[in-house]
């Protein structure tokens, strides 16, 4: 019997790292461990004589409550883990994993347990939530059908992965109950400061939780770590990679921790603490081969603070669409050919191609995913990679994943789901025989840049035909009038290919490829 409340399962929030005793005490004193924090920011307006407008994001807790009828689980000042708790909780509940209580001076011993113990505690909490939901009057949920979501920030994502990937750190029934995992700004491949991984001997304040050698042990990835030097792997046998989402921050400038020292040492290409290329996860099969990247979205937000990624509209929209949405689209670019400027054709050339993306659904003010060269978040390929016939896989470039939702349609009578995607391809400069080639070089120029509008109407019945239309804005602004055929894949997925080209010299030619599937069907 399927869970009758799907996709509205309990949400368990796992907060991030608290370094000092003061931070641990503040976390303990906060009933929602930061998940209740919002933000108030200014946005520019189109009118010259009008000042920037103030926009408020209330917080993930309040928005989940107002948008989806979720509720917290505190009653009469008691938490569900309190021994005097005698109630039950409904499926649409927000549960906070308050694992830093035992480390605080307020409610605990003042000594921080190891991350392995945090993972075991998460397992126990999931089983506790399961029992309380299954005993809730009218829930209709049995222990075998119970499912929950894990939503985690920063180190909280490592706590979740340790619980999921290491069978010694939790109960198999608890792992089976996890339906999806969403992480904000988690250092899935550890933390590097000034280009050096946090050393394992740095046990003070448990900083070595972000050392890759130690991570490989508590994540049960010793063999893969020895082969690759990385630990951002998710074995498909322990948890399906298509149920895992990584929200990546790209704004280091607004991260204020350590009076700015953190962002200085983390450097460009980070959220102020976690490097962009360390904040996502890749699925691997039983033989250790990389399958596909987990769903990933990018937002111009810092690791935390007033402009942090958790308290942002962009991340909230990705979270709710991933948990409750109706359509999934993985976005790739397949490069077929690149053309050099005429003056350097036939010479030993080195160049770096940068692929940008801005993806936004119809009617939304914010981007679901944003990867820009100025923010160091672009996908990159070298000229050698794109022209080497021995490396065809290098020409397929994953950009992002977006989820669309019927409930978010601007016009409820329209059955279609639509979004716009701006694709930009840049080559900052060409090097000929290791020297900068200045002729016809213009800083900031694009090989290709256009906005694709794509509109999809799922079939009314299983096995029916999708209706897909598209247009490039250079031909038809804001409209999708051209019919697009698709290729059917396994498991009900379809593949769409939209050609793009700048046929000049220099130039580029290829396809934007979408792998689309129904979500939460």
N, C-alpha and C positions, 0 to 999 in steps of 0.2 A: 504494500500500500504506500503510495507517494505521500509526502508531507503536504497536507492540505493548505498550508500557509505559504508555500513557495511562491515567489522568491523572498518573502519577508521573514527571514530567520533572525534570531538574536544576533546582535553585534557585540563582540567583545573587543574593547579597545585596550591596546598594550602600549603604554607610553614609552618615551625614549630615555636616554641615559641622563642620570643626575650625578654630577661629578662630586660635588662637595657635600658635607653634612648639611649645610644650610639649604642647598637645593633639594636634598632628599627630604628634609623636614617640610619644606614648602610644598613638595609634591604630596607628601602624606596629608598635609592640612587641606589640600584641594580635593573635594569629593570626586571631581572628574579628571584629575591629573592633566589638566590643560586642554582636554577635548572640548571644554566649554568656552574656550577663548575665541573671540571674534576679531574683527579688524575694521577700522574706519580709514578709508583712503580717498584721495582726490583723483579725479580723472578729467582730462581736458575735454572741452566742449567744442562743437563745430563753430559757434558764433564768436567772432573776434571780440565783441564788446561784453561777453558774458564770462564770468570767472569759472574756474574749474569747479566741477560739481563733486559733492561729497557722496561716496557710496559706502554702505555699511554691509558687512557680512556678519550675521548675528552669531555664528559659531556652528560647528557641525552638530552639536547636541540639539540646539534650538531648531535648526533647519530640519533635522531628521524627525523631530517632534511635530513641527508644523506641516511639513511636506508629506510625511509618510506615517504619521500617527504612532511613532515610536515613543517609548516612555522610559524613565530611569527606574531603578529597582530598589531605591531607598525608601523605607517605610518606618515611620516613628523613630527616625534616627538610627535605624539598624541596617546593616548590609546583609546580603544574602549568605555571606560566609560566617556571619555571627551565629554562635551556637543557640541563641535565643530566637532566631528567625523561625517562624512557623508558617509563613505564607507560601504562595506560589507566584510565578511570574508568567506573563503572556509571551507568545512568540515574538512580538514586536517590542523587544526590550533592548536597552543599551546597558551593557555591563562593563564596568571598569575593572581591569586587572590591577589591583593596588599592590604590586609586588614590592614596592619600596618601603612599605610599612615596617617590615621586619628589619630594614637597615636604618630606619630613622631613630633619632633620639626621643621623638615624641611618643611613638607607639611600639618601638622595637628595642633591639639591643644596642643599636648604634654601629653594628658591624655588618658589612654588606656581604651577603651570600654570593657564591659564584653563579654565573649565568646558567649553569646546568640546573641549579636548584630553582631558578626562576622558570625554566622550561618545565620542570616537574610540577611546579605550582600551577602553571597554565593548564596542564593536563587535568589536574584535580578540579580546577575551576570549571572547565568545559563539562565534566561529568556532573558537577553540581548544578550547572545551568540546565543540563539535559533533564535531570531528575525534577527540577522545579517547573520546567515547561511541560513535561509530560504529565505532571500531576495537576496542571492548571485546569480548572473546570471548562469543559467544552473545547479544549485545544485539539483533541483528536490526534495527538502526536504520540507515537510509540517510541521507545528507546532506539529501535532499529531504524526508524524513519527520521529521527531528530537530526537537524543540521544547524550549523552556526557559521558566522563569518568572523574572521580575525582581521582587525584593522589596526595597523601598528605604525608608530613613528620611530625613525632612527633605530636605536639599539633594540627597540621593541620588535622590529622585524627579524632581528637575529634570534631573539627569544623564541619567536614563532617558528623560525626555520630549525632551530635546535630541537624543539619539541617534535616537529614533523619529520625531520631527517634522521634523528638519532633514536633508534628504538629503545635505548636504555633510559631515555629521559621522559617517558610518558606511557600512557595506556593506549593500546591499539584501538580500543573502542572510542577513545577521545579523538584520536587522529582520524578515524573513519567519519566522525561527526562534522569535520571541517569541510565546508562546501567551497568557500573561496577565501583568498588572502589578498589584502590590499596593503601595500607599504608606502609610507611617505618618507623620502629622503633617507632610506636605510643604507648603511655602508656594507652592501652585500659582498664586496670584495675588500673589506677592511678600510682603514683610514690611513692616508699618507700625508705627512706634514713635511714641507720642504722637500718633497720627492722621496721621502723615506717612510716605509711602513712602521707604524708604532711598534717598538721592540717588545718582545715577549717578556723581557726582564722588568718592564715597567709595570709592576703590579700595583703601584699606588693608585687608589681610586678605581681599580679594575680597568685601567686603560688598556691592558693587554687583551681585553675582550675583542679588540679590533686588530690584533696581530694575526696575520694569515696562518701562521703555523698553529697557533692555538685554535683559531676558528676551524681549521681543517679537522681538528680532533673533536670539538663539540658538535660539529656539523656532519661528522662521519664522512669526510671527503679526503682522507689521507692520500689515497691512490691518485685521484684526479688532481689534487694539489701538487703532488710530485711530478706529474706529467706536464701540467700547464703553468704552475706557479700561481694559479687563481683559485678562489673558493666561491665564486658566484655561480655555482652549478646547482640545479635542482633535479635530482634523479626522478625520471618519470615513474619509476616503480614505487616511490614513496608519496609523491603528490603530483597530479597532472599539471604541467606547466601552463596549460590554457586556462587554468582557474586561478592564476597568480598575476597580480597587477603591480607594477612598480611606478610610482609617481616620483619624478625626478625634478629637483629644484636646480635652477641655473643662475640665480642671482646671488653672487657673493657680496656685493657692495652693501647690502642692507643687513648683513649679519653682524651683530654688535658684540658677541660673546668675547670675553677676554680683552675688552677694550680694542677690538679690531685685530688682535694678534692671530686669532684663529683663521680669519679670512686671508691674512697675509701669508701664513704658512701653508694653508690649503691651496692658495694660488688661483690663477685663472682656471676656468673649466671646472668650477665647483659651486656649491651652494653656500660657501663660507666655511664648511667643515668637511663635507663629503664630496669627493670628486664625481663629476657627472658620469664618467665611464666606470665607476664602481657602484653605482646606485641602482643597477638593474640585474636581472637574473636570467640565466639561459637554461633551458631544459636539456637534459642528456638522457640518451637511451641506455639500455642495459650494458652495451659494449663501450660506454663512455663517449659515444659520438654525440656532438651537438645536434639537437633536433631543431628547435626554433626558439627565438627569444620569447620570453614571457611578455605579455602585453605591457607596453610602456607608454607613458605620457610625460610631456615636459612642460613646465610652467616657470615663468620668470619670477620666481619666489626664492627667498632665502631659507636656510635650514630651520630657523625658528625666529621668534621675535614678532614685532609689530607687523612685519611683512613676511611672516613665515608661511611655509607651504601648507601646514595643517589648517590654519585659519584663513583660507583663501577660497574664493568662489570657484576658481579654476579646478582646484583639487577636489572640492566638494562635488562639482558636476561630474568629474571622472569617477569618483567614488560611487555615487548613486546610480550612474548609468552602468557601471561595471556590476554592481550588486543587483539592480532591478531592471536594467535595460532590455531592449527587444532585438537589437541588431549589433553584431560585431563586425568591424572592418579592420583587417590588418593591411597596412599601407606599405608598399614596396616600390622601389624604382629599379627597373631593369635597363641597364645601359647597353645599347647595341653598338654604338660607335662614337668616337670622339675625333675631332678634326683639329689639327694644329694650325697656327697662323702660317701662311705660305712661306714666309722668310725663314722659318726654322724647321720645316718639314724635312725629314731625312737625317736630322741631327740628333745627337744624344740629349734628350730633353727630360727634365724632371718638373713635375707640376703636381699640385694638390687640388683636387676637385672637391668643393664643399656643397653639400646638398641641404637646403633649407626647407622647412615646412611650417605652414600656419594652417591649422585645421579648426574650423568652427561650424557647429550645427546651425541650421536656419533658426533665427530668432534669438540667439544667445549673444550677449555682449562680450563674452570672454572666449579666448581660444581654449579648446580642449587640449591641444598640443602645440607647442611653439619651440622651434629649433632655429636659431639664428646665428650667423657667423659672429656678430658682435658679442654674443653671449656665450661663445665657445661651446655651443651645444649641437653643432651641425654633425651630420654623418659625413665621413671623409673617405676618399679613395685616391690613390696616387695614379699618375698617368701610366706608370708601368703596370699596375694592377688592372686597369681598365683596358689595356692593350695586349696583355699577355694571354695567348691562346691556351696556355697550360693552366690558367686560373679562371675558368668560366664562372665559378661561384662568386668571385669578387665583384662581378658586374651586377649581382642581385643585392640590393641595399635596403635593409629594413629601416623604415623611417619612424613609424609609430602605430599605435592601435587606438581607434576611437569606438565608442559605444553610443548608440542612438536609442532614444526612448519614445514610444508612442505618446506617453503622457506629456512630453515636452513639446508636442506639435503646436505651432502657432495657431493653425486652423484645425480644430478637432475633426472637421469633416474631411480633411485631406488624409488619405490613407498612406501617403508617401512619407518617407524619411529622407531628409536632404542635408547636405553640408557643403561648404566651400573649402577647398584646399589650395593654398598658394604654394607653388613649387618654385624654388629658386636654385640655380646652379651657378656657382662662382668658381673662378680660378684666380686667386689673388695675384699670382705672378708666375711666369715661366722662367726656369733656369736652363740655360744652354751651356753644357760643359761646366756645370757647377757655378755659373756666374749669372747674375740677374740680367734678364733680357728686357731693356726698357722700351724698345720700339713699339709703338701703338699700345703701350700699357696705360690704362686708366684705372686708378684705385677705386674699388667699390663697384666695378662693372660686373654685369651678369652675362654668362653665356646664354642662359634661358631664365625667364621669369614670367609666369602667368598664373591666373587663378582658375582652377577647375571647379565647376559646379556640377555635382552629381546628385541625382534624385532616384531613389529606389523604392519600389512598391513590392513588398513581399507577397507571395502567392496567398490567396484566400484559403486554399486547401493544401494539405500535405501532398507534395509531388507536383504541385502546380508550377506555372511559369512566372518568374520575376519580370517586372517591367522596369527597365533601367534607361535613364536618359542622362545626357551630359552636354556640356558646352564649355569651351574656354572663354574667359571674359574678354579676351582680345577680339573675339568674334561676336559675343552676345553677353552683355553684362548682366549678371545675376539671374540668368535663365538657364534651363537645361532642356533643350528642344530636340537634340539629336538622339535617336534611338541607338542603344548600344547592346550588342549581343554578348553572351557570356559562355563560359565553359563550366560544365557541372563537374564537381569534385566529389570525393567520398564524404560520407557523413553529412550529406545535405548541404555542403558548402558550394559556393560558386566563385569563379574567378573572372574578374573584369580587367580588361587591358585598354588603357587610353593612350594612344601614341602622342608623343611630343617631340619637337625637333626645332633646332636652330641650324639650318642647313648651310650656314656660312662657314668661313674659315677665319678664326676658330669657330667650332660648332660642336653640337652634341645631338645625339638621336637615341630614342629609347621609348619605353612605355612606363606609365604609372600603373602599377598592378594592385588591385584590391582583392583580397581573399575575404569573402563576405559569408556570414552564416547567421541564422536565427539564434538568438540568445535568450536563455531562460524559457525556451519553448516547453 
